[in-house]
């Protein structure tokens, strides 16, 4: 109901202190005090708020708008692009969208429209699934090209392939994603053949990232991901000028993520540790994903306290403020940590949090992960009957996703769970064939589930 409330919930103590310098009277003070009172909890219903403040709906929203603008002026006096960056760092996507459109209306002949539209295009294209607006993103891409002096074919191709990269990633969240995407990897490889000898370096870079995403979400092939990441890395000197972050460091992190997917855990841990010890700014592209990957490496290495600290620092604020996909990532990482160290009570708490968040902002890959984690939880809890029912139900669910071969491989995990449950209930000795298959699955999925599949085997033996 209140965007002011959304802002206040993300502020540090120092930032809140700045807001207390307000000199407010009357209804403005009443609204401000009411919002601050509910900083750490959900706002009451709309009717209850209006009743408590003795104010009309239109008056309440007008005051909210005024207070929000005053807050911006206190927190980011320069406003402009600095304010947009501030809102992005706070993950306030609704406020960011509104502020971008507000600032666009104020552009005049003295404004640097090229810089404005490029930065806003980047903001929009990186919005989480729930907030992403394809039409608006495409529009700002076109406005960037129109505002750019001496716009070239390279610029047009860059926008085209950056949008394509975004679409490939987002479509992976849909049911039957291959069908929804409408093209295959061969179409991307044909585009590569056209660009490979060109000097359209940015477009080529994003095409390589498209191919990496395809081999990640649609046709799992870690070797190909590493191959095309190396191609992207080879362009870093030619594209560094375009990025506000250290693109070399970013590509190093992506390469590390690929090593983890390829089960090269020790090498991945070495690179992650080096990068994170030097410090990684929250403005880094994919910041939360890289943090999640490092946390999983730490869990695999049984460095539980270090993993817990990073989770508390990075993801607990996202969970507290219910920041959709980041909160889900963090909650699932907590579940993996607690299942790995045997704290089933805490694992259940974060499993429930993750399920609630993902139900509201449904993301298919997360849904499948949550199904696996829930199944593992009930197995470790020794509720074998329910764990068996879940595994059977999940096999049926995955088989219904006919257009997603990556998901079909999950059938093997749930078959393993049903097999282990049968051996436990029948008090049979686990065969060498089952042990071999479990080892293979654990290696294949360690980048997602740490060593939880192996832990299932160990508990079944006990």
C-alpha positions in Angstrom: 0.0 0.0 0.0 2.8 2.4 0.8 6.0 2.8 -1.3 7.3 4.9 1.6 7.0 1.9 3.8 8.9 -0.2 1.2 11.7 2.4 1.2 11.9 2.6 5.0 12.2 -1.1 5.3 15.5 -1.2 3.4 17.2 1.7 5.2 20.2 1.4 7.6 20.2 3.0 11.0 22.3 5.9 9.6 19.9 6.5 6.7 16.9 6.4 9.1 18.6 9.0 11.3 18.8 11.2 8.2 15.1 11.0 7.8 14.5 12.0 11.4 15.8 15.5 10.4 12.4 16.0 8.8 10.5 18.9 10.2 7.0 17.7 9.8 3.6 18.7 11.2 0.0 17.6 11.0 -1.0 14.7 8.8 2.5 14.5 7.2 4.0 13.8 10.6 1.2 11.3 11.5 1.8 9.3 8.3 5.6 9.4 8.7 5.4 8.2 12.3 2.9 5.5 11.4 5.1 4.1 8.6 8.2 4.2 10.9 6.2 2.3 13.6 5.6 -0.5 11.1 9.2 -0.6 9.7 9.9 -4.1 10.8 6.4 -5.5 10.2 3.8 -5.5 7.4 1.6 -2.5 7.1 -2.0 -3.1 8.1 -4.8 -3.3 5.5 -5.7 -0.2 3.5 -8.9 0.4 5.4 -7.2 0.0 8.8 -4.4 2.5 7.9 -7.0 5.1 6.7 -9.1 4.5 9.8 -6.1 4.8 12.2 -4.9 8.0 10.5 -8.3 9.5 10.0 -7.5 10.4 6.5 -9.0 9.8 3.0 -7.5 7.5 0.5 -6.4 10.2 -2.0 -5.0 12.4 0.8 -3.0 9.5 2.2 -1.4 8.7 -1.2 -0.6 12.4 -1.8 1.2 12.6 1.5 3.1 9.4 0.8 4.2 10.9 -2.5 5.4 14.1 -0.9 7.2 12.2 1.9 8.9 9.9 -0.6 10.3 12.8 -2.5 11.5 14.5 0.6 13.2 11.2 1.6 15.0 11.0 -1.8 16.3 14.6 -1.3 17.7 13.7 2.1 19.2 10.4 1.2 20.5 11.2 -2.3 20.7 15.0 -2.6 22.1 14.9 -6.1 19.1 12.8 -7.2 19.2 12.0 -11.0 21.1 8.9 -12.0 22.5 8.6 -8.4 19.0 8.2 -7.1 18.3 5.4 -9.7 21.5 3.6 -8.6 20.4 4.0 -5.0 17.0 2.5 -5.6 18.6 -0.4 -7.6 21.0 -1.2 -4.8 18.0 -1.3 -2.4 16.2 -3.7 -4.8 13.2 -1.3 -4.9 12.1 -2.1 -8.4 8.7 -0.6 -8.3 10.1 2.7 -7.1 12.9 2.5 -9.6 10.5 2.0 -12.5 8.4 5.0 -11.4 11.4 7.2 -10.8 12.9 6.4 -14.2 9.7 7.4 -15.9 9.5 10.5 -13.8 13.0 11.6 -14.7 12.4 10.8 -18.4 9.6 13.4 -18.4 12.1 16.0 -17.1 14.7 15.5 -19.9 15.5 18.6 -21.9 18.0 19.7 -24.5 20.8 20.0 -21.9 20.3 16.4 -20.7 22.6 13.6 -21.7 19.9 11.4 -23.2 22.3 8.8 -24.5 23.7 8.1 -21.0 20.2 8.2 -19.4 18.6 5.8 -21.8 21.5 3.3 -21.8 21.7 3.2 -18.0 17.9 2.8 -17.8 17.9 0.1 -20.4 20.4 -1.8 -18.2 18.2 -1.2 -15.2 15.1 -2.6 -16.9 16.8 -5.5 -18.5 18.1 -6.7 -15.1 14.8 -6.5 -13.3 13.8 -9.8 -11.6 11.2 -12.0 -13.2 8.3 -10.6 -11.3 9.0 -7.0 -12.2 10.3 -7.4 -15.8 8.5 -5.5 -18.5 9.5 -6.7 -21.9 7.7 -3.8 -23.8 9.3 -1.1 -21.6 12.8 -2.7 -21.8 12.6 -2.9 -25.6 11.3 0.7 -25.7 14.3 2.0 -23.8 16.6 0.0 -26.0 15.2 1.8 -29.0 15.3 5.2 -27.3 19.0 4.6 -26.5 19.8 3.9 -30.1 17.8 7.0 -31.2 19.6 9.2 -28.7 23.1 7.9 -29.5 25.2 10.0 -31.7 26.4 8.2 -34.8 24.6 5.0 -33.9 26.0 2.1 -35.9 25.1 -1.5 -36.8 27.2 -2.6 -33.8 25.0 -0.6 -31.5 21.8 -2.2 -32.9 23.3 -5.7 -32.7 24.4 -5.1 -29.1 20.8 -4.1 -28.1 19.4 -7.1 -30.0 21.6 -9.7 -28.4 21.5 -8.2 -24.9 17.7 -8.4 -25.1 18.0 -12.0 -26.5 20.2 -12.9 -23.6 17.7 -11.6 -21.1 14.8 -13.5 -22.9 16.7 -16.8 -22.8 17.3 -16.5 -19.1 13.7 -15.5 -18.3 12.0 -18.0 -20.6 13.8 -20.8 -18.6 11.4 -20.0 -15.8 8.3 -20.9 -17.8 6.7 -24.3 -18.3 7.9 -26.1 -21.4 10.6 -23.5 -21.8 12.1 -24.9 -25.1 8.7 -24.5 -26.8 8.2 -21.1 -25.2 11.6 -19.9 -26.4 10.8 -20.8 -30.0 14.4 -21.6 -31.3 17.3 -23.9 -30.5 21.0 -23.7 -30.1 21.6 -24.2 -33.8 20.0 -20.9 -34.5 22.4 -19.2 -32.0 25.4 -21.0 -33.6 24.3 -19.6 -37.0 24.3 -16.2 -35.6 27.8 -16.9 -34.2 29.0 -17.8 -37.7 27.8 -14.4 -38.9 29.5 -12.4 -36.1 32.7 -14.3 -35.6 34.8 -12.4 -38.2 33.1 -9.0 -37.4 34.2 -6.3 -35.1 30.8 -6.2 -33.4 32.4 -7.1 -30.1 29.6 -6.3 -27.7 27.0 -8.2 -29.8 29.4 -11.1 -30.0 30.0 -11.1 -26.3 26.2 -11.2 -25.5 25.7 -13.9 -28.1 28.3 -16.0 -26.3 26.5 -15.4 -23.1 23.2 -16.5 -24.9 24.9 -19.7 -25.8 26.2 -20.2 -22.3 22.6 -19.7 -20.9 21.2 -22.1 -23.5 23.6 -24.8 -22.4 22.8 -24.1 -18.8 19.0 -24.1 -18.8 17.9 -25.9 -22.0 20.5 -28.4 -22.9 22.9 -29.1 -20.0 26.5 -29.1 -21.2 29.1 -27.7 -18.8 31.9 -28.3 -21.3 30.2 -26.0 -23.8 29.5 -23.4 -21.1 33.2 -23.3 -20.3 34.1 -23.2 -24.0 31.9 -20.2 -24.7 32.9 -18.4 -21.5 36.5 -18.6 -22.6 35.4 -17.0 -25.9 33.6 -14.2 -24.0 36.7 -13.7 -21.8 38.9 -13.3 -24.9 36.8 -10.2 -25.7 37.2 -8.5 -22.4 39.8 -6.0 -23.5 37.7 -4.9 -26.4 34.5 -4.4 -24.4 35.8 -3.1 -21.0 35.1 0.5 -21.9 31.3 -0.2 -22.0 30.9 -1.6 -18.5 30.8 0.4 -15.2 32.1 -2.7 -13.4 35.3 -4.7 -13.7 34.3 -6.9 -16.6 37.4 -9.1 -16.2 36.5 -9.8 -12.5 32.9 -10.5 -13.5 33.9 -13.0 -16.2 36.3 -14.6 -13.7 33.3 -15.2 -11.4 31.3 -16.6 -14.3 34.1 -19.0 -15.1 34.3 -20.0 -11.4 30.5 -20.7 -11.5 31.1 -22.9 -14.5 33.9 -24.8 -12.7 31.6 -25.5 -9.8 28.9 -26.8 -12.3 31.6 -29.0 -13.7 32.4 -30.4 -10.1 35.8 -28.8 -10.1 35.1 -27.8 -6.5 38.6 -27.3 -5.1 39.6 -25.0 -8.0 36.3 -23.1 -7.7 36.8 -22.7 -4.0 40.3 -21.3 -4.5 39.1 -18.7 -7.0 36.0 -17.7 -5.0 38.0 -17.4 -1.8 40.5 -15.1 -3.5 37.9 -12.9 -5.0 35.7 -12.6 -1.9 38.7 -11.9 0.4 39.6 -9.0 -1.9 36.0 -7.8 -1.7 33.2 -7.9 -4.2 30.9 -4.9 -4.4 27.1 -5.4 -4.4 27.0 -3.5 -7.7 28.7 -6.5 -9.4 26.5 -8.1 -12.0 24.9 -11.2 -10.6 26.1 -10.3 -7.1 23.6 -12.5 -5.3 24.1 -15.5 -7.6 27.9 -15.4 -7.1 27.4 -15.1 -3.3 25.1 -18.1 -3.4 27.6 -20.1 -5.4 30.4 -19.3 -3.0 28.1 -20.3 -0.1 27.4 -23.6 -1.7 31.2 -24.2 -2.2 31.7 -23.5 1.5 29.0 -25.9 2.5 30.5 -28.6 0.3 33.8 -28.0 2.0 32.0 -28.2 5.4 33.0 -24.6 6.2 29.6 -24.2 7.8 30.3 -21.1 10.0 31.8 -19.2 7.1 28.8 -20.1 4.9 26.4 -19.0 7.7 28.1 -15.7 8.1 27.9 -14.9 4.4 24.2 -15.9 4.3 23.4 -13.7 7.3 25.3 -10.7 5.8 24.0 -11.0 2.2 20.7 -12.9 2.1 19.0 -12.4 5.5 18.1 -8.7 4.6 16.7 -10.0 1.2 14.6 -12.5 3.1 13.5 -10.0 5.7 12.3 -7.6 3.0 10.9 -10.4 0.8 12.9 -9.4 -2.3 11.5 -12.2 -4.4 14.2 -14.2 -6.4 17.0 -13.1 -4.1 15.0 -14.1 -1.0 14.3 -17.4 -2.6 18.0 -18.0 -3.4 19.0 -17.1 0.1 16.3 -19.3 1.7 17.3 -22.3 -0.3 20.9 -21.8 0.5 20.0 -21.7 4.2 18.1 -25.0 3.7 21.1 -26.6 2.0 23.4 -25.5 4.9 21.1 -26.8 7.6 20.3 -30.1 5.9 24.1 -30.5 5.5 24.9 -29.8 9.2 21.9 -31.7 10.5 19.8 -28.8 11.8 16.5 -30.0 10.5 14.4 -27.6 12.5 16.1 -24.6 10.9 16.0 -26.3 7.5 12.2 -26.6 7.8 11.9 -23.0 8.7 13.7 -21.7 5.6 12.1 -24.4 3.4 8.7 -23.0 4.3 9.9 -19.4 3.7 11.3 -20.3 0.2 8.1 -22.1 -0.8 5.9 -19.2 0.2 8.0 -16.7 -1.8 8.3 -18.9 -4.9 4.5 -19.5 -4.9 4.0 -15.8 -5.4 6.8 -15.2 -7.9 6.9 -18.7 -9.6 10.2 -19.6 -11.0 10.3 -23.2 -12.4 14.0 -24.0 -11.7 13.5 -22.9 -8.1 10.3 -25.0 -7.8 12.2 -28.1 -8.8 15.0 -27.4 -6.4 12.5 -26.9 -3.6 10.8 -30.2 -4.4 14.2 -32.0 -4.1 15.0 -30.2 -0.8 11.6 -31.0 0.6 12.1 -34.6 -0.3 15.5 -34.7 1.3 14.2 -33.1 4.4 11.5 -35.7 5.0 13.9 -38.5 4.3 16.4 -37.2 6.8 13.5 -36.7 9.3 12.8 -40.4 8.7 9.3 -39.8 7.6 9.8 -42.4 4.9 6.2 -42.9 3.9 5.7 -39.2 3.1 9.1 -38.9 1.5 8.2 -41.8 -0.8 4.9 -40.2 -1.8 6.7 -36.9 -2.5 9.2 -38.7 -4.8 6.5 -40.5 -6.7 4.5 -37.2 -7.1 7.6 -35.3 -8.2 8.5 -37.9 -10.9 5.0 -37.4 -12.4 5.5 -33.6 -12.2 8.8 -33.7 -14.1 7.5 -36.1 -16.7 4.7 -33.6 -17.4 7.4 -31.1 -18.4 8.0 -32.8 -21.7 9.8 -29.9 -23.4 12.5 -29.6 -20.8 15.2 -32.3 -21.1 17.3 -30.8 -18.3 14.4 -31.4 -15.8 13.9 -35.0 -17.0 17.2 -35.9 -15.4 15.7 -35.2 -12.0 13.7 -38.4 -12.3 17.0 -40.2 -11.4 17.2 -38.3 -8.1 13.7 -39.2 -7.1 14.2 -42.8 -8.2 17.2 -42.9 -6.0 15.2 -41.6 -3.0 12.5 -44.3 -3.5 15.2 -47.0 -3.9 16.9 -45.9 -0.6 13.5 -45.8 1.2 12.7 -49.3 0.0 16.1 -50.7 1.3 15.6 -48.9 4.6 12.1 -50.2 5.1 13.1 -53.8 4.1 16.3 -53.6 6.1 18.3 -54.7 3.1 22.0 -54.1 2.4 22.6 -51.4 -0.1 24.0 -52.8 -3.3 27.2 -51.7 -5.0 25.1 -50.7 -8.0 23.1 -48.3 -5.9 26.2 -46.9 -4.3 27.8 -46.3 -7.7 24.7 -44.6 -9.0 24.4 -42.4 -5.8 28.0 -41.3 -6.2 27.4 -40.3 -9.9 24.3 -38.3 -9.0 26.0 -36.6 -6.1 28.8 -35.5 -8.4 26.4 -34.4 -11.1 24.3 -32.2 -8.7 26.8 -31.2 -6.0 26.8 -27.6 -7.4 23.1 -27.4 -6.6 22.6 -29.7 -3.6 26.1 -29.8 -2.1 26.7 -33.4 -0.8 23.0 -33.9 0.2 22.5 -36.9 -2.2 25.5 -38.6 -0.6 24.2 -37.8 2.9 21.0 -39.7 2.0 23.1 -42.8 1.2 25.0 -42.4 4.5 21.8 -42.1 6.5 20.3 -45.1 4.7 23.3 -47.2 5.6 23.1 -46.1 9.3 
